[in-house]
C-alpha cells in the first residue's frame, strides 16, 4: 500500500448514500442481517459502520446468524487462530445456505486484504457472495448492489489509503462510542501484518473528529474511546498532534475519554502532561511492551529499549498517580532464549500491570519474522506462557489491592452474569467493577466504594451522591 492518504470527496460519498437509498427501495433485497466481528476495537468500529449502512439500506438486525438473510464476517488476521476460526465459521454457514439458497454471505476486513486471500476465496469459497478489504469499506453499498444478482463471488481489494467521512453508524452501545482518529501503521514490527492489511498511517482532520465527538455528546454518550493503530503519531505530516487533539476533546466536557493504542517510542512528555492536566481523560494507559529483552525488542523492530520503556512508565506514574497500566506481551518470539524470557518476566514483575494480554508468537505469512530462524518449539512456548500468566496474575492481584477502600466512578455496562441483582462496568482506571444494581443503572455513572477483590474484578457498594 502507498503512503499517501486519499481524502474522499463529498461527491464520492454522496454516490454511496444514493445507492443505500436505492437498495432500500428494492423488493429483492435481503430483509435482515447479522455481523460476526473478530479482532480489535478498530474492527468492532468498522462493524458499527457496516451495520449503519445496512440499516440505511433497509435491513434490520437478526439475533442469530443462521436466521439472517445477509451474514457478514468482519475478519482479523493478526493471528493465525483468528483466521482459521473465521474461515471455519464461514464454511459452517455454507451448510445453512444449502437449505436457504437466497441467503447472502460476505467476508470483509483485514483477512481479505491479506496477500493471496482474495484469490483463495474465489477458488475455495465459491458460495461466498461478496468479499472486500479494509480500503473498500466505504464502497460497501456499491459492492452489495453488485452482489445481489451476481453469478460469482464479487471481490474487491485495493491498496488505496482512504479517509471517508459521513458514514452512518449503528453503535453497539448508547452510553459509549468509538471514534476512529486515524488508520494504518508505519512501524512495521517484524511480527505484525497490520501495515500490510490496514495500510500506511493517515489521520482524519481534527475538525471532523471534534464534530463527531460533539454529536455523540449531544446524543448522551458518557464515554468515548479514540482509536488508532498508533494514536501517538496522529497528525504526523500535518499541523495537528495527538496531545492537541486530546486537549480539544477534553474541553468538550464528555465525562470519560479513553484512547488506544499507544506505541512506546512515540509517547511524548507533552501527551503525559495533557493527561495529567485533563479533567475527563481517564487515568488509564495501554502501553504494549511485547518483550522485556533488548535483543528481542531489536529483532521485533520496536525502536525502544527496556530502559526507555521503564522510563516512560515511571514518568506516567509520577504525572498520574495510581494510573492503570495495561500491556501486550509476546513469548517464544523466534530466537528467544531463556535469558530473554527471564528479562520479560523481570519487567512484568517490576512494572506490576493491572492486566496484560499475553500471546505465544504466531508466525504470519508476509511478515519478516515468519522467515526468521530459531523458531521456538511449541512445548517450550507453552511452558513460558504458563509461567508468564502465573506471574502476571500474581502481580495483578497485588496491583488491585490499591483500590481497596477507595472510590471509583463506574460506567455501568450491563447486568452481572452471575446475578440480576448486580451490575458491572469499568471504573476510571479500566478495571472491571461489580456492584448492587438493576437494569435501570445501565448507561449511568455510579460512585462505588471498593470493598473486595475477586479474581480480576473489584466488588463494591454504591455511595450516595452528595
N, C-alpha and C positions, 0 to 999 in steps of 0.2 A: 504494500500500500504506500502511496505517496504521502509526503508530509504536509501538503497544502490543504487547508480546510476550505470546503465549498459551502458558503452560506446560501441556503436555498431561498429563492425569491418568494414573495407573496404570490406571484402568479403561479409558480410551481406548486405551492401548497394549495392554492385555490383549485387546481385541477383535481387533486386528490379529494378535496372536500366535495366537489361536484360529483365525483364518482361515488362517494359514500351515499349521497342523496339518490343517485340513480339506482344503486343496488337496493336501497331501502324500498324503492317503489316497484321492484321486480317481484313477480309472483313466484318465480322459480328459484329464489334464493333460499338458503338454509334459514331455519327459524331460531335455532338455539345453538349455543357454543359452549365449549369447555376448554380452558387453557391449563396445561400442565407445565410448571416452571421449575427448571433446575438451575443451580448455581447461586450467584451472588445477588446483592441488593440491586445492582445495575440490571440484571436480568429480570428481577421482580418488577422494577420500574418499567422496563420495556413491555412486560406483560400487561401492566396497567394501561399503557398507551394503546396496545393492540386491542385490549378489551374496550377501551373508549371508542376506537374506530369501529369495532364490530357493533357496538350499540348504536352508533350513528348510522350504521348500515342496516339497522332494524332487527338485529339479533338480540336475544335475551339469554342470560346465563343458565346453564343446566348444571344441576348438582353433581351428576355422575357422568364421566366421560362416555360410557357406553350408551347413554341415553341422548347424547347431544348429536345434532345434525352436522356440526363442524367442530373438529377437535384439533387443537394446535399444541405442539410440543415445542416449548421455548428452551433450547438446549444450552448446555455448558460443555466445554471440552478441556477445562483446566486440568482435570484428572481423568485418567482412562476409565475409572469406575463409573463416573457420571455419564460418559459417552456410551458405555455398554448398557447402562440402565435405561437410558433414553431410547436407544435402538431396540432393546428388548421389549419395552412398553409399546413402541410403535408396531413391532411385529405382532404382539399380542392383540392389538386393536384391529389388525387385519382380519382376525377370526370373527370379530364382531361385524366388520364391514361386509364380510361374505354373506351375512344374514340381512344386512341393511345396505345394499349396494349404493344407495343415494348418499350415504354418509361421506363427508369430505374429511380428509386427513392432511394436515400441514405440519411441516417441521421448519423451524427458524432458529436464529441465534448463532452463538459462537461456533458450534459444531459444524453447521452448514458452511460457515466461512472458512473452515479448515481446508487446507490444500487437498484436493482429490475427493473430498466428501460429496460434492455435488454430483460428480460422475458416479460415485458409489451408490448414491440414492437412485439415480436413473437406472443403474444396472441391477441393483439388488432389491430395491423397494419400489417397484413399479406401481404398487397400489396406492402410494402417496400421491395426492393431488397437487400439492404446492410445497416448494422449498425455497427459502430465501435467506440471505445472510444479514449480518448486522447493519451493513451500509444501505440495505434496501428497505428498512422498516417503514420509512415514510411513504413508500410506494405500495404499501400493503393493499389499499383499496383497488388499485390498478391490477395488481397481481391476482387478487381474489377474483376479480371480474373475469380475467383470462382463464382462471382455473375452473370456473363454473361449468363450462362445457368442453373443456379441452380433452382430447382423447389420450394424451400422455401427460406425465407429470410436468408442471410448469416450474422451472428452476431459474432463479435469478440470483447471481452472486457478482458483486462488483467490488473494486478496490477504491471507490470514491470515499474520501473522508468528509462526510456531510454533516452539517448542523441544521436541524429542522426545528422551526418554531411553530406553535399554534396547534399541535396535535391534541385531540381530546384525550382525556384520561378517565378511567374508572378506578378510583382509588380503592385499595383493599380496606383502608380504614378511614373513618371520618375525622378522627382525632389526631392522626399523624400522617405525614406525607413525605415522600422522597422528592428532592429537587436535583435533577442532574445538572451539574455546572460545567462538566467537560466530558469528553470521551477520549478513549485511546490512551496509549502509553508509549513513551520514548526510551524506556530504561533498558529493555532487552536483557533482563535477568536470564541466565543461560538455561534455567529450568522452565521458563514461562512462555506459554503460547499466546498470551493476551495481545502483545503488539502486532502479531500476525493476523489475528482474527478481529480485533477491535480497531486496528489502525493506529496512526500517529495521533499525538495529542492535539485536540482542538477544543477551544473554550467558547462557551456561549457569551454573548455580550452581557455585561453586568446589568444593564437596564432591563434586559429581558428576564434575567434571574430575579431581580428585585420586584418586577411586575408580577411574576408568578407567585413569589412569596407573599406579596400583598393580597393577591386574590385568595390564596389559601388562608391567610389570616382573617380575611373578611368572611370566609366560609366557616370559621370557628375552629380551625386546626390549632391544636395545642403544641405540636412538636413538628419540626421539620428536620430532615437529615439531608445535608448537602453531599452529593455523590460524585465521585470521580475515581478513576483508577489510581490517580496520584493528585489529590486535591492541592497539595502544597505547591505544585507547579502550575496551578490555574493562572491563566492570563499571560503565560510566557510568550514573549514576542509582541505584546500589546502594552497599553499603559496601565492595565489592571493587575492586581495581585490578590492572592487569597486572603492575606490579613486584611486588606482593604475591603474585600467583599464580605468577609466575616463581620467586620465592624459595621458595615452598612446594613446587613441583615439583622444584626443585634439591635440596631437603633429602631427597627420597625416595631419591636415590642412583642414579638411572638414569644410565648412563655418559655419554650425549650428549643434549643438549637444543638444539633449534633452534626458531625461530619465524619466521613471516611472515604478512602483510605489515605493515610499519610506515608510517604517514603521518608525514612530517617535522614537520608542525605540532603533532603530539601527542607527539613524542619528548621525554620529560622527563629532567631531571637524575637523578631517582630511579631511572628504568629503567637509565640508564647506570651508576649506582653499583651496582645489583644485578648487572649483567653483570660489572662489574669484580671484585666480591667472590665471585661464584658459583663453585662447583667444577666444575659439569657443563654450564653453558651455554657453548656453543662460541663462539669469538671470530670471529663472522661476523655481518654485518648487511646485510639487503637494504633499501635506503632509496631508493625511487623519486623521482627529481627531475623527470623529464619534460621540463624545459626549463631553460636557464641564463639566460633573459631574464626580467627582472621584468615587462615588459609582457605577455609571453605567459603567464607564471605567473598574472597577474591575470586574463587572459581565460579561462584554464583553471579559475579559481576554486580555486586550490590553497592559498590562505591562508598563504603564507610567501613571503619574498623570497630572492633568490640569496644575499645576505649571511647571512640567518638559516640557510639550508641549510648553507652552508660553515662557519658557527659550530658547528652540530651535528656535522658531520664532524670538525672539529678536536677537539671535546670527546670524541667517541668514540675517536679515535686517541690522545688523551692518557690516557684512562682504561683503554683496552685496547690496548696497543702491539701493532702487527702485525695488527690486526683486518682480516679480509677484508671489503671493501666491494663490494657489487654494486648495480645500479640499473636503472631503466627510463627510456627516452628516446623522445620522440616528435618527429619532424621534420615540417616542412611543415604545422604547425597553421595554421588559417585566419588570414591576416594576417601570418604570419611573414615578416619582412624579412631581407635579407642580414645586417643588423646583429644582429637577434635570433638568427639561426642562428650567427653568429660568437660570440655570448655563450654558446651551448650548447657550441660547440667549445672555447672557452677554459675553461669549467667542467670539462669532461671531461679536458682536458689538465692542469688544476690538481689535480683530485682523484686521478686515476690509479686507476680502478676495477679490481678483479680480473676482473670481467666485467660486461657490460651487455646487456640486452635492448633492441634498437633497432627502432623501428617507424616506418613512414610513417603519418601521420594517416589514419584511416579513419572517414568520417562514419557515424554510427549514427542511424537514424531514431528520433525520440523524445528525442534529446539537444539541448541548446541549440546546441552548436557546429555541428550539421548545417545550421542555418539561417544561420550567420554568413556575411557577405560575404567577399570576398577569399580564396576557396578557392585553394589553390596548384596550379599546373599540374603534371601528372604528371612531365613531363620535368625540371622544377625539383626536385621531390621526389626523383627518382631520383638526381640529381647530389648533393644534400645527404646522402642516406642513405649513398651510397657514400663520401663524404668522411668522414662520422662513423664509419662502420665501420672505415675505414683508420686513423683516428686512435686509435680505441678498441683496435684490435688491436695497434698500436704501444705504447700505454701499458700494455696488459695484459701484453705480453711483459716490459716494464720492471718492472711490479709483481711479476711472478712470480719475478724474479731474487732477491728477498729470501729465497726458500725454499732456494736452493742451499746445500748443506752443513748444512742444519738437519734436525731430525727431526719427522716428522708421524705422528700416530696415525691410521691409515686403517681405516675400516669397509669391509671387502671386500664388494662387492655382486654380483660375478659374474666370469665368465671374460672376459679381454680379447677383443675382437672380432677381433684380428689373430693371436693365438696362444693355444693351450690351455695353454702353459707359463707364462702370465702371467695375473694377475687385476687387477681395477681396483675402485676405490671412491673415496670422498671423504675428504680429510683434515679436520682440525678447522676449517680456515679456509674450507672449502667448495669447494676446488679439487680437480679430478679427479686421481687418482694411479694409475699403473700400476706393478706390482711383480711379481717372480717368485712363482709360487704355483700352487695347484691348486684344484679344486672343494671340497676339504676346508676351505679357508680362508673360504669364503663364510659371512657372518654373524658373523665374528670381527673383532676389532680388532687390527691388526698395526702394530708400530712400524717406521717406514720412514725411511731416510736419503735425502734428496733429492739426486740427482746430475746430473739433466739436465732441460731444458725442451724439450718437443716440441709445437709448435702450442699448444693450450690445455690440455695435460696435463703433469703432472710425472712424471718417471721416477725410481724409487728402488730401493734394495736393502734387504732385510729386516735388521733389527737383532735380535740375540739378547736375550731378556729377561734382566735381571739380578736 
